[in-house]
Amino acid sequence: MKVKVFGTLRNVIGDKEIKVPSDQKDDSTVGTLLERLKAMYPELEEKLGGEGETPPTGVNLLVNGRSIEFLDGLDTPLEKDDGVALFPPLGGG
C-alpha cells in the first residue's frame, strides 16, 4: 500500500511516499495502518496522536482521495492497492 506524507510528516518519514507491506489480514483498517506506521516511525506518535483517537487531532487522512471523515473513520477498511495520504495540521494565521 502506498502512503503519501506531506508537510512536517515528511521530516519524520524522510520521504514523500513510502510503501507499507500488506499485513495479509482481512481486518486492515486506517487505524491499524496508523499503528503500524507509529511502530515503524516512533516519532509519529506525537504527530498522529494517541491510539484510537478519531481522527488524530488536526491530521487529515485520505483513502483513495476521500477523507476518512466521510468514510468509516479509523475503521475504514483498506485493500493492498489503496492509496493513503496523511496531511499534518496547518498552522499560521
All heavy atoms as an XYZ file, in Angstrom:
699
protein
N       0.847     -1.158      0.000
C       0.000      0.000      0.000
C       0.902      1.233      0.000
O       1.906      1.268      0.692
C      -0.881     -0.068      1.236
C      -1.572      1.169      1.623
S      -2.630      0.965      3.066
C      -3.060     -0.737      3.045
N       0.524      2.226     -0.794
C       1.295      3.458     -0.854
C       0.741      4.452      0.159
O      -0.464      4.662      0.245
C       1.214      4.092     -2.235
C       1.975      3.352     -3.292
C       1.879      4.105     -4.595
C       2.513      3.301     -5.704
N       2.374      3.964     -6.999
N       1.652      5.059      0.908
C       1.274      6.099      1.854
C       2.061      7.349      1.490
O       3.295      7.335      1.501
C       1.573      5.684      3.313
C       1.217      6.807      4.272
C       0.834      4.404      3.676
N       1.340      8.409      1.150
C       1.974      9.689      0.850
C       1.889     10.557      2.091
O       0.862     10.587      2.765
C       1.271     10.384     -0.315
C       1.453      9.671     -1.630
C       0.802     10.447     -2.751
C       1.010      9.722     -4.067
N       0.469     10.485     -5.189
N       2.984     11.247      2.380
C       3.015     12.127      3.546
C       3.373     13.535      3.091
O       4.127     13.727      2.149
C       3.997     11.615      4.621
C       3.497     10.343      5.245
C       5.377     11.404      4.064
N       2.828     14.503      3.796
C       3.006     15.898      3.431
C       3.472     16.715      4.627
O       3.332     16.296      5.777
C       1.680     16.457      2.890
C       1.228     15.780      1.633
C       0.451     14.629      1.687
C       1.592     16.268      0.402
C       0.043     13.984      0.534
C       1.186     15.638     -0.776
C       0.409     14.496     -0.704
N       3.999     17.887      4.335
C       4.385     18.849      5.368
C       5.398     18.289      6.346
O       6.357     17.619      5.968
N       5.168     18.556      7.616
C       6.107     18.173      8.668
C       6.226     16.660      8.837
O       7.212     16.178      9.396
C       5.703     18.792     10.020
O       4.356     18.399     10.323
C       5.782     20.309      9.983
N       5.242     15.916      8.346
C       5.332     14.456      8.449
C       6.444     13.909      7.557
O       7.028     12.873      7.850
C       3.996     13.802      8.082
C       2.826     14.146      9.001
C       1.549     13.501      8.494
C       3.112     13.733     10.428
N       6.767     14.629      6.486
C       7.883     14.205      5.625
C       9.198     14.236      6.377
O      10.077     13.419      6.130
C       7.987     15.106      4.395
C       6.972     14.793      3.363
C       7.220     15.580      2.101
N       6.175     15.257      1.131
C       5.993     15.906      0.018
N       6.779     16.916     -0.300
N       5.030     15.549     -0.802
N       9.343     15.191      7.287
C      10.575     15.269      8.082
C      10.764     14.025      8.926
O      11.887     13.563      9.135
C      10.563     16.506      8.982
C      10.502     17.802      8.200
O      10.887     17.857      7.034
N      10.007     18.834      8.835
N       9.683     13.476      9.414
C       9.741     12.280     10.254
C      10.026     11.043      9.404
O      10.872     10.223      9.732
C       8.424     12.097     11.047
C       8.427     10.790     11.813
C       8.211     13.269     11.991
N       9.309     10.910      8.295
C       9.425      9.734      7.430
C      10.717      9.769      6.619
O      11.312      8.735      6.343
C       8.206      9.640      6.472
C       6.900      9.578      7.241
C       8.336      8.474      5.507
C       6.641      8.313      7.984
N      11.114     10.969      6.197
C      12.319     11.101      5.397
C      12.076     10.956      3.905
O      13.012     10.891      3.123
N      10.814     10.911      3.496
C      10.470     10.784      2.086
C       9.031     11.243      1.912
O       8.290     11.371      2.891
C      10.618      9.332      1.623
C      10.880      9.210      0.129
O      10.701     10.199     -0.597
O      11.250      8.103     -0.304
N       8.631     11.475      0.654
C       7.259     11.918      0.410
C       6.281     10.765      0.242
O       5.079     10.962      0.318
C       7.199     12.834     -0.807
C       7.617     12.180     -2.093
C       7.585     13.167     -3.239
C       8.066     12.493     -4.520
N       8.023     13.421     -5.631
N       6.795      9.571      0.018
C       5.937      8.400     -0.151
C       6.666      7.159      0.331
O       7.858      7.013      0.104
C       5.567      8.245     -1.631
C       4.627      7.105     -1.916
C       4.226      7.037     -3.378
O       3.546      7.975     -3.834
O       4.615      6.063     -4.032
N       5.933      6.299      1.012
C       6.510      5.027      1.443
C       5.549      3.907      1.059
O       4.350      4.134      0.893
C       6.797      4.986      2.959
C       5.525      5.215      3.770
C       7.876      5.951      3.344
C       5.686      4.970      5.249
N       6.086      2.741      0.915
C       5.260      1.552      0.693
C       5.211      0.791      2.004
O       6.242      0.506      2.600
C       5.847      0.686     -0.410
C       5.603      1.240     -1.775
C       5.842      0.182     -2.822
C       5.434      0.758     -4.151
N       4.786     -0.194     -4.988
N       4.017      0.485      2.417
C       3.823     -0.298      3.634
C       3.378     -1.677      3.188
O       2.357     -1.813      2.501
C       2.767      0.352      4.553
C       2.523     -0.505      5.779
C       3.201      1.753      4.949
N       4.159     -2.704      3.522
C       3.780     -4.053      3.098
C       2.433     -4.459      3.674
O       2.083     -4.091      4.783
C       4.890     -4.941      3.652
C       5.883     -4.059      4.303
C       5.345     -2.667      4.324
N       1.691     -5.202      2.900
C       0.399     -5.704      3.350
C       0.615     -6.647      4.524
O       1.543     -7.444      4.529
C      -0.286     -6.446      2.201
O      -1.451     -7.056      2.648
N      -0.269     -6.546      5.521
C      -0.134     -7.434      6.683
C      -0.900     -8.733      6.496
O      -0.982     -9.549      7.396
C      -0.549     -6.726      7.970
C      -1.995     -6.271      7.960
O      -2.728     -6.582      7.005
O      -2.394     -5.603      8.927
N      -1.491     -8.904      5.302
C      -2.181    -10.149      4.934
C      -3.371    -10.464      5.841
O      -3.786    -11.600      5.954
C      -1.212    -11.342      4.931
C      -0.024    -11.171      4.029
C      -0.426    -11.046      2.560
O      -1.320    -11.724      2.101
N       0.242    -10.183      1.830
N      -3.920     -9.463      6.511
C      -5.078     -9.690      7.365
C      -6.313     -9.108      6.698
O      -6.242     -8.133      5.966
C      -4.889     -9.024      8.728
C      -3.810     -9.659      9.565
C      -3.740     -8.974     10.895
C      -2.639     -9.562     11.750
N      -2.500     -8.875     13.014
N      -7.440     -9.696      6.975
C      -8.684     -9.182      6.425
C      -9.179     -7.959      7.189
O     -10.079     -7.278      6.735
C      -9.772    -10.265      6.467
C      -9.466    -11.399      5.508
O      -8.800    -11.154      4.485
O      -9.883    -12.527      5.794
N      -8.600     -7.691      8.350
C      -9.089     -6.591      9.180
C      -8.225     -5.337      9.081
O      -8.178     -4.541      9.990
C      -9.206     -7.038     10.635
C      -7.862     -7.408     11.251
O      -6.876     -7.562     10.506
O      -7.802     -7.543     12.482
N      -7.548     -5.145      7.955
C      -6.712     -3.975      7.785
C      -7.589     -2.733      7.651
O      -8.466     -2.664      6.797
C      -5.819     -4.143      6.553
O      -4.938     -3.052      6.444
N      -7.341     -1.767      8.516
C      -8.112     -0.526      8.524
C      -7.148      0.652      8.606
O      -5.946      0.475      8.818
C      -9.050     -0.466      9.742
O      -8.248     -0.435     10.934
C     -10.026     -1.630      9.778
N      -7.689      1.851      8.463
C      -6.873      3.051      8.626
C      -6.246      3.058     10.018
O      -5.072      3.385     10.182
C      -7.710      4.327      8.383
C      -6.932      5.567      8.775
C      -8.149      4.401      6.934
N      -7.001      2.675     11.025
C      -6.478      2.643     12.395
C      -5.300      1.699     12.551
O      -4.297      2.038     13.170
N      -5.405      0.494     11.967
C      -4.296     -0.450     12.083
C      -3.097      0.022     11.269
O      -1.961     -0.183     11.678
C      -4.702     -1.878     11.653
O      -5.181     -1.871     10.312
C      -5.742     -2.457     12.583
N      -3.353      0.697     10.145
C      -2.250      1.269      9.369
C      -1.511      2.319     10.184
O      -0.277      2.333     10.225
C      -2.764      1.882      8.066
C      -1.716      2.670      7.269
C      -0.602      1.757      6.761
C      -2.360      3.436      6.141
N      -2.246      3.192     10.861
C      -1.594      4.219     11.684
C      -0.754      3.594     12.791
O       0.358      4.065     13.071
C      -2.628      5.172     12.277
C      -3.343      6.087     11.296
C      -4.332      6.980     12.030
C      -2.357      6.922     10.500
N      -1.251      2.549     13.403
C      -0.482      1.871     14.452
C       0.791      1.253     13.871
O       1.849      1.303     14.495
C      -1.333      0.821     15.171
C      -2.454      1.421     15.997
C      -1.984      2.506     16.964
O      -0.993      2.285     17.692
O      -2.603      3.586     16.978
N       0.709      0.686     12.676
C       1.894      0.122     12.021
C       2.901      1.223     11.694
O       4.106      1.046     11.866
C       1.496     -0.635     10.755
C       0.737     -1.913     11.066
C       0.381     -2.699      9.850
N       1.603     -3.307      9.315
C       1.765     -3.648      8.057
N       0.808     -3.444      7.185
N       2.881     -4.202      7.652
N       2.399      2.366     11.199
C       3.300      3.480     10.888
C       4.003      3.992     12.141
O       5.193      4.301     12.119
C       2.534      4.617     10.207
C       2.100      4.355      8.771
C       1.190      5.485      8.285
C       3.307      4.210      7.853
N       3.266      4.073     13.243
C       3.872      4.526     14.509
C       4.922      3.531     14.994
O       5.918      3.928     15.585
C       2.805      4.738     15.571
C       1.951      5.959     15.318
C       1.050      6.210     16.512
C      -0.383      6.239     16.127
N      -1.279      6.488     17.267
N       4.701      2.236     14.745
C       5.700      1.233     15.123
C       6.946      1.359     14.248
O       8.066      1.176     14.720
C       5.113     -0.175     15.014
N       6.748      1.686     12.959
C       7.879      1.839     12.040
C       8.636      3.141     12.292
O       9.854      3.196     12.122
C       7.367      1.830     10.584
C       6.808      0.491     10.134
S       5.888      0.590      8.559
C       7.170      1.073      7.409
N       7.916      4.194     12.658
C       8.480      5.527     12.875
C       7.964      6.056     14.212
O       6.964      6.780     14.257
C       8.070      6.488     11.751
C       8.462      6.019     10.383
C       7.560      5.317      9.577
C       9.729      6.270      9.877
C       7.915      4.881      8.317
C      10.096      5.836      8.613
C       9.187      5.141      7.834
O       9.539      4.717      6.585
N       8.619      5.701     15.323
C       8.118      6.086     16.645
C       7.891      7.593     16.820
O       7.047      8.000     17.618
C       9.210      5.581     17.595
C       9.869      4.468     16.853
C       9.806      4.854     15.403
N       8.598      8.409     16.047
C       8.424      9.862     16.150
C       7.026     10.301     15.715
O       6.578     11.395     16.030
C       9.458     10.601     15.291
C      10.896     10.238     15.592
C      11.356      8.988     14.827
O      10.820      8.670     13.747
O      12.263      8.311     15.321
N       6.338      9.451     14.983
C       4.985      9.786     14.531
C       3.973      9.789     15.670
O       2.903     10.372     15.542
C       4.515      8.803     13.458
C       5.103      8.979     12.073
C       4.577      7.892     11.134
C       4.795     10.342     11.503
N       4.289      9.138     16.759
C       3.358      9.052     17.888
C       2.874     10.442     18.298
O       1.678     10.674     18.463
C       4.015      8.350     19.076
C       3.089      8.111     20.239
C       2.092      6.999     19.975
O       2.468      5.985     19.387
O       0.925      7.167     20.368
N       3.796     11.390     18.417
C       3.397     12.732     18.844
C       2.657     13.484     17.738
O       1.788     14.291     18.014
C       4.622     13.515     19.345
C       5.140     14.579     18.466
C       6.329     15.310     19.040
O       7.110     14.724     19.813
O       6.477     16.474     18.692
N       2.952     13.180     16.486
C       2.297     13.863     15.360
C       0.902     13.306     15.062
O       0.031     14.028     14.624
C       3.141     13.740     14.094
C       4.538     14.262     14.222
C       4.614     15.680     13.793
C       6.067     16.109     13.757
N       6.207     17.529     13.821
N       0.714     12.003     15.285
C      -0.537     11.359     14.913
C      -1.481     11.126     16.077
O      -2.570     10.593     15.899
C      -0.262     10.021     14.210
C       0.467     10.117     12.879
C       0.687      8.731     12.294
C      -0.291     10.997     11.894
N      -1.083     11.492     17.270
C      -1.968     11.349     18.408
C      -1.974      9.953     18.993
O      -1.311      9.051     18.508
N      -2.754      9.802     20.048
C      -2.807      8.543     20.772
C      -3.628      7.487     20.076
O      -4.372      7.753     19.134
N      -3.510      6.278     20.558
C      -4.222      5.129     19.979
C      -5.730      5.338     20.075
O      -6.258      5.733     21.102
C      -3.831      3.858     20.727
C      -4.387      2.616     20.111
C      -3.872      1.363     20.781
O      -2.786      1.401     21.382
O      -4.570      0.358     20.702
N      -6.403      5.096     18.977
C      -7.852      5.159     18.963
C      -8.437      6.545     18.830
O      -9.651      6.708     18.793
N      -7.619      7.573     18.750
C      -8.115      8.929     18.597
C      -8.733      9.059     17.199
O      -8.097      8.710     16.209
C      -6.947      9.898     18.770
C      -7.354     11.323     18.962
C      -6.140     12.197     19.222
O      -5.168     11.735     19.818
O      -6.199     13.344     18.790
N      -9.961      9.524     17.096
C     -10.644      9.557     15.805
C     -11.078     10.937     15.396
O     -11.951     11.466     16.036
C     -11.903      8.685     15.836
O     -12.521      8.793     17.087
C     -11.663      7.293     15.468
N     -10.604     11.439     14.284
C      -9.302     11.114     13.705
C      -8.226     11.768     14.536
O      -8.530     12.579     15.403
C      -9.371     11.712     12.306
C     -10.296     12.877     12.445
C     -11.293     12.486     13.536
N      -6.966     11.450     14.300
C      -5.907     12.108     15.063
C      -6.057     13.619     14.945
O      -6.392     14.140     13.883
C      -4.625     11.628     14.383
C      -5.000     10.330     13.764
C      -6.446     10.498     13.332
N      -5.847     14.324     16.030
C      -6.085     15.754     16.107
C      -5.416     16.519     14.972
O      -4.201     16.504     14.832
C      -5.592     16.316     17.458
O      -6.201     15.575     18.498
C      -5.936     17.779     17.595
N      -6.233     17.155     14.152
C      -5.738     18.022     13.101
C      -5.146     17.332     11.887
O      -4.841     17.976     10.907
N      -4.973     16.021     11.931
C      -4.388     15.301     10.804
C      -5.514     14.918      9.846
O      -6.525     14.354     10.256
C      -3.628     14.040     11.263
C      -3.112     13.251     10.081
C      -2.493     14.416     12.198
N      -5.339     15.267      8.585
C      -6.312     14.877      7.570
C      -5.820     13.613      6.888
O      -4.686     13.561      6.413
C      -6.489     15.987      6.536
C      -7.196     17.189      7.117
O      -8.261     17.043      7.710
N      -6.612     18.358      6.983
N      -6.671     12.614      6.854
C      -6.331     11.341      6.227
C      -7.276     11.095      5.061
O      -8.491     11.202      5.214
C      -6.477     10.196      7.234
C      -5.450     10.222      8.340
C      -6.107     10.493      9.650
C      -4.743      8.903      8.371
N      -6.686     10.751      3.915
C      -7.462     10.447      2.726
C      -7.162      9.028      2.282
O      -6.010      8.599      2.307
C      -7.111     11.400      1.585
C      -7.246     12.892      1.852
C      -6.724     13.682      0.663
C      -8.680     13.266      2.134
N      -8.195      8.315      1.887
C      -8.049      6.986      1.300
C      -8.572      7.093     -0.123
O      -9.743      7.440     -0.330
C      -8.828      5.913      2.092
C      -8.753      4.568      1.386
C      -8.293      5.801      3.513
N      -7.680      6.868     -1.069
C      -8.039      6.984     -2.482
C      -8.704      8.325     -2.779
O      -9.682      8.411     -3.521
C      -8.924      5.822     -2.923
C      -8.230      4.493     -2.753
O      -7.028      4.374     -2.952
N      -8.975      3.479     -2.367
N      -8.178      9.386     -2.146
C      -8.661     10.735     -2.397
C      -9.890     11.155     -1.614
O     -10.360     12.268     -1.754
N     -10.402     10.269     -0.754
C     -11.595     10.601      0.039
C     -11.242     10.679      1.516
O     -10.581      9.795      2.057
C     -12.673      9.538     -0.170
C     -13.165      9.516     -1.623
C     -14.322      8.589     -1.822
N     -15.476      9.079     -1.066
C     -16.461      8.295     -0.653
N     -16.443      6.997     -0.918
N     -17.474      8.787      0.009
N     -11.705     11.734      2.159
C     -11.444     11.919      3.579
C     -12.102     10.813      4.399
O     -13.259     10.446      4.143
C     -11.984     13.274      4.040
O     -11.879     13.395      5.445
N     -11.366     10.322      5.397
C     -11.945      9.273      6.246
C     -13.121      9.797      7.063
O     -13.908      9.017      7.568
C     -10.902      8.596      7.163
C     -10.340      9.562      8.190
C      -9.817      7.927      6.338
C      -9.569      8.902      9.308
N     -13.252     11.125      7.168
C     -14.406     11.705      7.857
C     -15.706     11.315      7.165
O     -16.752     11.240      7.803
C     -14.306     13.227      7.904
C     -13.265     13.747      8.851
C     -13.296     15.262      8.927
O     -14.402     15.832      9.111
O     -12.228     15.867      8.788
N     -15.642     11.116      5.852
C     -16.829     10.785      5.084
C     -16.915      9.287      4.773
O     -17.795      8.848      4.052
C     -16.864     11.597      3.787
C     -16.828     13.071      4.053
C     -15.694     13.806      3.779
C     -17.916     13.715      4.622
C     -15.650     15.166      4.053
C     -17.889     15.074      4.890
C     -16.752     15.804      4.607
N     -15.972      8.544      5.318
C     -15.970      7.087      5.184
C     -16.289      6.512      6.556
O     -17.213      6.970      7.200
C     -14.622      6.612      4.622
C     -14.265      7.169      3.231
C     -12.828      6.837      2.865
C     -15.226      6.633      2.184
N     -15.521      5.559      7.024
C     -15.775      4.954      8.334
C     -14.730      5.344      9.368
O     -14.429      4.572     10.275
C     -15.825      3.422      8.201
C     -17.043      2.957      7.432
O     -18.107      3.586      7.579
O     -16.934      1.974      6.676
N     -14.141      6.544      9.224
C     -13.138      6.999     10.179
C     -11.964      6.031     10.233
O     -11.527      5.497      9.205
N     -11.462      5.780     11.430
C     -10.330      4.866     11.594
C     -10.700      3.422     11.269
O      -9.823      2.591     11.061
C      -9.757      4.950     13.010
C      -9.083      6.270     13.370
C      -8.570      6.223     14.801
C      -7.968      6.611     12.421
N     -11.992      3.135     11.193
C     -12.448      1.787     10.846
C     -12.588      1.587      9.338
O     -13.044      0.526      8.889
C     -13.784      1.482     11.528
C     -13.641      1.401     13.033
O     -12.585      0.937     13.505
O     -14.587      1.805     13.738
N     -12.196      2.585      8.546
C     -12.269      2.461      7.095
C     -11.396      1.299      6.645
O     -10.198      1.261      6.925
C     -11.787      3.763      6.419
O     -12.624      4.838      6.850
C     -11.827      3.650      4.907
N     -11.984      0.314      5.959
C     -11.193     -0.836      5.510
C     -10.215     -0.445      4.405
O     -10.487      0.454      3.609
C     -12.232     -1.820      4.997
C     -13.497     -1.068      4.844
C     -13.386      0.206      5.612
N      -9.086     -1.129      4.371
C      -8.060     -0.876      3.371
C      -7.747     -2.145      2.591
O      -7.701     -3.231      3.154
C      -6.770     -0.383      4.039
C      -6.844      0.968      4.737
C      -5.554      1.233      5.492
C      -7.120      2.079      3.738
N      -7.515     -1.961      1.310
C      -7.060     -3.032      0.429
C      -5.594     -2.776      0.101
O      -5.115     -1.639      0.203
C      -7.885     -3.046     -0.863
C      -9.373     -3.266     -0.655
C      -9.700     -4.658     -0.158
O      -8.968     -5.603     -0.510
O     -10.687     -4.792      0.581
N      -4.882     -3.803     -0.340
C      -3.440     -3.664     -0.573
C      -3.090     -2.650     -1.647
O      -2.004     -2.091     -1.637
C      -2.801     -5.009     -0.885
C      -3.221     -5.608     -2.197
C      -2.498     -6.899     -2.470
C      -2.907     -7.441     -3.831
N      -2.106     -8.566     -4.216
N      -4.010     -2.341     -2.574
C      -3.729     -1.392     -3.646
C      -4.225      0.019     -3.352
O      -4.122      0.894     -4.213
C      -4.338     -1.890     -4.954
C      -3.686     -3.173     -5.430
O      -2.488     -3.377     -5.172
O      -4.390     -3.989     -6.060
N      -4.760      0.253     -2.166
C      -5.264      1.576     -1.823
C      -4.119      2.563     -1.641
O      -2.998      2.192     -1.289
C      -6.086      1.531     -0.529
C      -7.456      0.914     -0.730
O      -7.915      0.849     -1.883
O      -8.058      0.499      0.278
N      -4.441      3.828     -1.862
C      -3.501      4.909     -1.597
C      -3.993      5.725     -0.414
O      -5.173      6.073     -0.343
N      -3.102      5.995      0.523
C      -3.445      6.764      1.721
C      -2.571      8.009      1.742
O      -1.380      7.940      1.438
C      -3.222      5.921      3.001
C      -3.507      6.741      4.250
C      -4.089      4.669      2.978
N      -3.170      9.135      2.078
C      -2.420     10.391      2.185
C      -2.618     10.960      3.584
O      -3.731     10.953      4.116
C      -2.897     11.388      1.140
N      -1.509     11.417      4.182
C      -1.536     11.995      5.530
C      -1.107     13.452      5.441
O       0.005     13.758      5.004
C      -0.578     11.250      6.455
C      -0.802      9.770      6.655
C       0.351      9.165      7.444
C      -2.095      9.527      7.382
N      -1.980     14.344      5.873
C      -1.689     15.779      5.896
C      -1.649     16.242      7.348
O      -2.631     16.083      8.064
C      -2.769     16.563      5.153
C      -2.834     16.290      3.684
C      -3.616     15.256      3.180
C      -2.118     17.066      2.799
C      -3.691     15.008      1.826
C      -2.178     16.822      1.430
C      -2.961     15.789      0.942
N      -0.541     16.832      7.786
C      -0.468     17.313      9.160
C      -1.331     18.549      9.338
O      -1.752     19.164      8.355
C       1.016     17.645      9.337
C       1.462     18.033      7.958
C       0.671     17.140      7.027
N      -1.574     18.938     10.607
C      -2.339     20.159     10.843
C      -1.595     21.357     10.258
O      -0.362     21.389     10.237
C      -2.405     20.268     12.359
C      -1.767     19.063     12.911
C      -1.140     18.299     11.811
N      -2.362     22.315      9.774
C      -1.764     23.531      9.247
C      -1.750     24.587     10.336
O      -2.681     24.693     11.118
C      -2.568     24.049      8.042
C      -2.611     23.099      6.842
C      -3.525     23.683      5.769
C      -1.223     22.870      6.275
N      -0.696     25.363     10.365
C      -0.586     26.437     11.333
C      -0.484     27.766     10.616
O      -0.416     27.835      9.392
N      -0.476     28.776     11.382
C      -0.324     30.104     10.779
C      -1.508     30.979     11.097
O      -2.418     30.617     11.834
N      -1.520     32.107     10.483
C      -2.637     32.977     10.752
C      -2.565     34.247     10.002
O      -1.825     34.563      9.176
